[in-house]
Amino acid sequence: MPEIIKTRNLTKIYGETYAVDNINLSVKEGEIFGFIGLNGAGKTTTIRMLLGMISPTSGSCYLKGQKVSPGNIDIWRDVGYIVETPYSYPELTVRENLEIIRKLRNIKDKNCIDWIIRKLKLDEHATKKAKNLSLGNAQRLGIAKALMHKPKILILDEPINGLDPAGIVEVRQMLLDLARNSGVTIFISSHRLDEISKMTTRIAIIDEGKLIKEIDGKQLDTQLRKTLILDGKDKNGMRTVLSKAGYKIYYRDTEDYSSTFQIEDRDAVDNPDKIAKLLVNSGYPPTLLKVETEDLEDYFLRSIKEIGGIRYE
């Protein structure tokens, strides 16, 4: 597969702060590449350099083998993008906003507006002024503007912000279809690891401007730490039974028997019914038994600590 998006030693410094620090990325044709980080990690700065909106302090960006530079304007004909909040002309309707983009993009086919309105399910809002749109529909309009010219490269910064659950699913399915059936290369940044993991082929994690980990999207679920959370009326009895069965018990809050406790043993996490049966048969039925997956922030902090990076208290 050809390399469509590439950065080489990409760095951006503001004063003495490294917003982006020597990042090397490679995205192949038809991939959905997730660029993940907490707010302020350097995601948007990287995207702005990819789009030529700001210049790198050092290093370079390439799209379809062409270096991103002020004089290379032909490169943008095949690129669609959203950066942070998608802006529109507030006093113009959805259709009027899209008509402006059609003309700016020099798209001859006027039917493209009806096509993209249907695709993003903006039909009932077509005559509504942009300033009166909900946050979710304003985001849909931004995605519509990015897709209207049917680009082969999509660079999207937080595209699911403001969407309701149904909207998130629709956008996910649309992006998967574009990548799988039209060969569109998609670079998508977000702090929503749970959603991005459902569509991406690969994921890169950035923190404080540094690329700290890159993993296959399908492997992410195995990387997230899972624990079995338990509670019951007789915690001491439950603890004794589980300890005798070989499980190591951790108390979540304090080292007394008043708090819920957890088991990190993989066998217990994968087979909670086995734990429930053991406790019930021993006369200590649990009142709480659930598998909990670590959230985005916990995963980030653990990933950073594992590589000996910044220590979080």
C-alpha positions as CSV (number, residue, x, y, z in Angstrom):
1,M,0.0,0.0,0.0
2,P,1.4,3.5,-0.9
3,E,2.2,5.9,1.9
4,I,-0.3,8.7,1.8
5,I,0.4,10.8,5.0
6,K,3.9,11.1,6.4
7,T,5.7,13.2,8.9
8,R,9.5,13.3,9.3
9,N,11.0,14.5,12.6
10,L,8.0,17.0,12.9
11,T,8.6,19.6,15.6
12,K,6.8,22.8,16.7
13,I,8.3,24.9,19.4
14,Y,6.5,27.9,21.0
15,G,9.1,29.8,23.1
16,E,10.6,27.1,25.2
17,T,7.6,24.7,24.9
18,Y,7.7,21.8,22.5
19,A,4.1,21.5,21.4
20,V,5.1,18.7,19.0
21,D,8.4,17.0,19.6
22,N,10.1,15.1,16.8
23,I,7.1,13.0,15.6
24,N,7.4,10.5,12.8
25,L,4.1,9.1,11.4
26,S,3.2,7.0,8.4
27,V,-0.3,6.3,7.2
28,K,-1.0,4.1,4.2
29,E,-3.8,4.3,1.6
30,G,-7.2,3.3,2.9
31,E,-6.2,3.3,6.5
32,I,-8.1,4.9,9.3
33,F,-5.4,6.2,11.6
34,G,-6.3,7.3,15.1
35,F,-4.2,10.0,16.6
36,I,-5.1,10.0,20.3
37,G,-4.1,12.2,23.2
38,L,-5.5,14.2,26.1
39,N,-6.5,17.8,25.6
40,G,-3.3,19.9,25.0
41,A,-1.2,16.8,24.0
42,G,-0.3,18.3,20.6
43,K,-3.0,16.7,18.3
44,T,-4.3,19.9,16.8
45,T,-0.9,21.4,16.4
46,T,0.2,18.4,14.4
47,I,-2.9,18.6,12.2
48,R,-2.4,22.3,11.6
49,M,1.1,21.5,10.3
50,L,-0.2,18.6,8.2
51,L,-2.6,21.1,6.6
52,G,-0.1,23.8,6.1
53,M,-1.9,26.2,8.5
54,I,1.3,26.6,10.5
55,S,4.9,25.9,9.7
56,P,7.0,23.4,11.6
57,T,9.9,24.7,13.6
58,S,11.8,21.7,12.1
59,G,10.9,18.6,10.2
60,S,8.4,18.1,7.4
61,C,5.0,16.8,6.4
62,Y,4.0,14.9,3.2
63,L,0.7,14.1,1.6
64,K,0.7,11.6,-1.3
65,G,4.5,12.1,-1.5
66,Q,4.3,15.8,-1.9
67,K,5.8,18.1,0.7
68,V,3.4,20.4,2.5
69,S,4.7,23.9,1.8
70,P,3.2,27.4,1.2
71,G,3.7,27.2,-2.6
72,N,2.2,23.7,-3.2
73,I,-1.5,24.5,-3.5
74,D,-2.4,21.6,-5.8
75,I,-2.1,19.2,-2.9
76,W,-5.3,20.5,-1.3
77,R,-7.6,19.5,-4.1
78,D,-7.9,16.0,-2.8
79,V,-8.0,16.8,1.0
80,G,-11.0,17.3,3.2
81,Y,-10.6,18.4,6.8
82,I,-12.0,19.6,10.1
83,V,-9.8,21.4,12.6
84,E,-11.2,22.0,16.1
85,T,-14.6,23.7,15.9
86,P,-16.1,23.6,12.3
87,Y,-16.9,27.2,11.5
88,S,-19.7,28.3,9.2
89,Y,-21.3,31.6,8.1
90,P,-23.9,32.0,10.9
91,E,-26.4,34.1,9.0
92,L,-26.5,31.7,6.0
93,T,-28.5,28.5,5.8
94,V,-27.0,25.0,5.7
95,R,-27.6,24.9,1.9
96,E,-26.1,28.4,1.4
97,N,-23.0,27.4,3.4
98,L,-22.5,24.3,1.2
99,E,-23.1,26.3,-2.0
100,I,-20.2,28.6,-1.0
101,I,-17.9,25.6,-0.4
102,R,-19.0,24.1,-3.8
103,K,-17.9,27.3,-5.5
104,L,-14.7,27.6,-3.6
105,R,-13.9,24.0,-4.4
106,N,-14.9,24.6,-8.1
107,I,-17.2,21.6,-8.0
108,K,-19.2,21.7,-11.3
109,D,-21.9,19.2,-10.2
110,K,-24.6,21.2,-8.3
111,N,-26.2,17.9,-7.2
112,C,-23.4,17.4,-4.8
113,I,-25.1,19.6,-2.3
114,D,-28.3,17.5,-2.2
115,W,-26.1,14.4,-2.1
116,I,-24.1,15.5,1.0
117,I,-27.2,16.9,2.8
118,R,-28.8,13.4,2.5
119,K,-25.6,11.6,3.4
120,L,-25.2,13.7,6.6
121,K,-28.9,13.6,7.3
122,L,-29.3,17.4,7.3
123,D,-32.4,17.4,5.1
124,E,-34.7,18.9,7.7
125,H,-32.1,21.6,8.6
126,A,-31.2,22.6,5.0
127,T,-33.0,25.9,5.2
128,K,-32.0,26.6,8.8
129,K,-29.4,29.3,9.5
130,A,-26.1,27.9,10.7
131,K,-26.3,29.9,14.0
132,N,-29.5,28.1,14.9
133,L,-28.1,24.6,14.5
134,S,-27.4,22.4,17.6
135,L,-23.8,21.6,18.3
136,G,-24.3,18.1,16.8
137,N,-25.8,19.4,13.6
138,A,-23.1,22.1,13.3
139,Q,-20.6,19.3,13.5
140,R,-22.5,17.4,10.8
141,L,-22.3,20.5,8.6
142,G,-18.6,20.7,9.2
143,I,-18.2,17.1,8.1
144,A,-20.4,17.7,5.1
145,K,-18.1,20.5,4.0
146,A,-15.1,18.3,4.4
147,L,-16.6,15.5,2.3
148,M,-18.5,17.3,-0.4
149,H,-15.7,17.2,-3.0
150,K,-15.2,13.5,-2.3
151,P,-11.5,13.8,-1.2
152,K,-9.1,10.9,-1.1
153,I,-7.6,12.2,2.2
154,L,-9.6,13.2,5.2
155,I,-7.9,14.9,8.2
156,L,-10.4,15.2,11.0
157,D,-9.8,16.8,14.4
158,E,-12.4,15.7,17.0
159,P,-15.1,15.1,14.4
160,I,-17.6,13.4,16.8
161,N,-17.7,16.2,19.3
162,G,-21.2,17.2,20.1
163,L,-22.8,14.2,18.3
164,D,-25.4,12.1,20.1
165,P,-24.8,8.3,20.3
166,A,-26.8,7.7,17.1
167,G,-24.8,10.4,15.3
168,I,-21.5,8.9,16.4
169,V,-22.5,5.5,15.1
170,E,-23.5,7.0,11.7
171,V,-20.3,8.9,11.3
172,R,-18.3,5.8,12.3
173,Q,-20.1,3.7,9.7
174,M,-19.6,6.4,7.1
175,L,-15.9,6.7,7.7
176,L,-15.5,2.9,7.6
177,D,-17.3,2.7,4.3
178,L,-15.2,5.5,2.8
179,A,-12.0,3.7,3.8
180,R,-13.0,0.2,2.9
181,N,-15.0,0.8,-0.3
182,S,-13.5,4.0,-1.7
183,G,-9.9,3.8,-0.5
184,V,-10.1,7.0,1.4
185,T,-7.2,7.6,3.8
186,I,-8.4,9.0,7.1
187,F,-6.4,10.7,9.8
188,I,-8.6,11.2,12.8
189,S,-7.7,12.8,16.1
190,S,-9.7,12.5,19.3
191,H,-9.5,12.1,23.1
192,R,-12.4,9.5,22.8
193,L,-10.4,6.3,22.8
194,D,-13.5,4.2,23.2
195,E,-15.0,5.5,19.9
196,I,-11.9,5.8,17.9
197,S,-10.9,2.2,18.7
198,K,-14.0,0.9,17.0
199,M,-13.0,2.2,13.5
200,T,-9.2,2.6,13.4
201,T,-6.7,0.3,11.8
202,R,-3.8,1.8,13.9
203,I,-3.6,4.2,16.8
204,A,-0.8,6.5,17.8
205,I,-0.8,8.0,21.3
206,I,0.7,11.5,21.9
207,D,1.4,13.2,25.2
208,E,3.1,16.5,25.8
209,G,4.1,16.6,22.1
210,K,5.8,13.2,22.2
211,L,4.7,10.1,20.4
212,I,4.7,7.5,23.2
213,K,3.0,4.5,21.7
214,E,1.7,3.1,18.4
215,I,-0.5,0.0,18.3
216,D,-2.7,-1.9,16.0
217,G,-6.4,-1.0,16.4
218,K,-7.4,-4.6,16.8
219,Q,-5.0,-5.1,19.6
220,L,-6.3,-2.2,21.7
221,D,-8.8,-4.2,23.7
222,T,-6.1,-6.6,24.9
223,Q,-4.1,-3.6,26.1
224,L,-6.7,-2.0,28.3
225,R,-6.5,-3.2,31.9
226,K,-9.7,-4.9,33.1
227,T,-10.6,-5.7,36.7
228,L,-13.5,-7.6,38.3
229,I,-15.2,-5.4,41.0
230,L,-17.0,-7.2,43.9
231,D,-19.0,-6.3,46.9
232,G,-21.1,-8.3,49.4
233,K,-22.6,-8.3,52.8
234,D,-19.8,-10.5,54.3
235,K,-16.6,-9.1,52.7
236,N,-14.3,-10.9,55.1
237,G,-15.9,-14.2,54.2
238,M,-15.8,-13.5,50.4
239,R,-12.1,-12.5,50.7
240,T,-11.3,-15.8,52.6
241,V,-13.0,-17.9,50.0
242,L,-11.4,-16.1,47.0
243,S,-7.9,-16.1,48.6
244,K,-8.1,-19.9,49.2
245,A,-9.1,-20.3,45.6
246,G,-5.8,-18.6,44.6
247,Y,-7.1,-15.1,43.7
248,K,-5.3,-12.0,44.9
249,I,-7.6,-9.4,46.4
250,Y,-7.1,-5.6,46.2
251,Y,-9.2,-3.1,48.1
252,R,-10.2,-0.1,46.1
253,D,-10.3,2.7,48.6
254,T,-8.9,1.7,52.0
255,E,-7.3,-1.4,53.5
256,D,-10.4,-2.2,55.5
257,Y,-13.4,-4.4,54.8
258,S,-15.8,-1.6,54.3
259,S,-14.8,-0.8,50.7
260,T,-15.4,-2.7,47.5
261,F,-12.6,-4.9,46.3
262,Q,-11.3,-6.1,42.9
263,I,-9.5,-9.0,41.3
264,E,-7.2,-8.4,38.3
265,D,-6.6,-12.1,37.6
266,R,-7.3,-12.7,33.9
267,D,-9.3,-15.9,34.6
268,A,-11.6,-14.1,37.0
269,V,-12.1,-11.1,34.6
270,D,-12.9,-13.4,31.7
271,N,-15.1,-15.7,33.7
272,P,-17.1,-13.6,36.3
273,D,-19.8,-16.3,36.4
274,K,-17.1,-18.7,37.8
275,I,-16.5,-16.3,40.6
276,A,-20.2,-15.8,41.3
277,K,-20.7,-19.5,41.4
278,L,-17.8,-20.0,43.8
279,L,-19.1,-17.3,46.2
280,V,-22.7,-18.5,46.1
281,N,-21.8,-22.1,46.7
282,S,-19.7,-21.0,49.7
283,G,-22.6,-19.0,51.2
284,Y,-21.3,-15.6,50.3
285,P,-23.4,-14.3,47.4
286,P,-22.0,-11.1,45.9
287,T,-24.2,-7.9,45.8
288,L,-22.0,-6.4,43.1
289,L,-20.1,-8.2,40.4
290,K,-19.0,-6.4,37.3
291,V,-16.0,-6.1,34.9
292,E,-14.6,-2.6,34.7
293,T,-12.3,-1.5,31.9
294,E,-9.9,1.3,32.6
295,D,-10.8,4.6,31.0
296,L,-8.8,6.7,28.5
297,E,-7.0,8.8,31.1
298,D,-5.9,5.8,33.2
299,Y,-4.7,4.1,30.0
300,F,-2.7,7.2,29.0
301,L,-1.2,7.6,32.4
302,R,-0.2,4.0,32.6
303,S,1.3,4.1,29.1
304,I,3.4,7.1,30.0
305,K,4.6,5.6,33.3
306,E,5.5,2.3,31.5
307,I,8.0,4.1,29.3
308,G,9.5,6.0,32.2
309,G,8.0,9.3,31.2
310,I,6.4,12.0,33.3
311,R,5.2,10.8,36.7
312,Y,1.7,11.6,37.7
313,E,0.8,11.7,41.3
